[in-house]
């Protein structure tokens, strides 16, 4: 499908969505089409959280198909691939680390698999207000597990889990033509856990399978951003 034809199809789908609620699988299809040419990216964030020992900064490198790898300024390193986490000391992901995979997955099957892993029923879709906009609520408004997606722009806004954990992505904008949120807030039933402020988002030279090997966890340096 050419870029021009794809744009026409996406605009047609968006126009139809104004008149009725899209089936959840169609919502995922639109997201996959929007991200078809999404490159690898490097995201730098500052961290403010409830624990003093947490790091203050972190770098996340994301490949839309292969996963992501995270390094913080306190020496922590993690690789996340299709929901599976690796670290040098087998530690679980820290509480300040949100699920960034859902912001980059571009393959429809990978998107469906993410919803399956997280227990969100993407086939159930309802409509609700999210701030001053309308959102699709995949999973349904009364479900414990939900994902809220902007009805017109298809940005991911909120993720709710059964444990009362909520991730909020806000302030979407273009970073060197890469659309990404400016802020990520993580909270649970007891209150706010962490806030991540995004300081930069840059396209990268393409990451490969080798970049996600255990060697990187032991200190191999990051790849260089694309010019």
Secondary structure by P-SEA (a helix, b strand, c coil): ccaaaaaaaaaaaaaaaacccccaaaaaaaaaaaaccccccccccccccccccccccbbbbbbcccccccccccbbbbbbcccccccccccccccccccccccccccaaaaaaaaaaacccccbbbbbbcccbbbbbcccccccbbbbbccccccccbbbccccbbbbbccccccccbbbbcbbbbbccccccbbbbbccccccccccccccccccccccbbbbccc
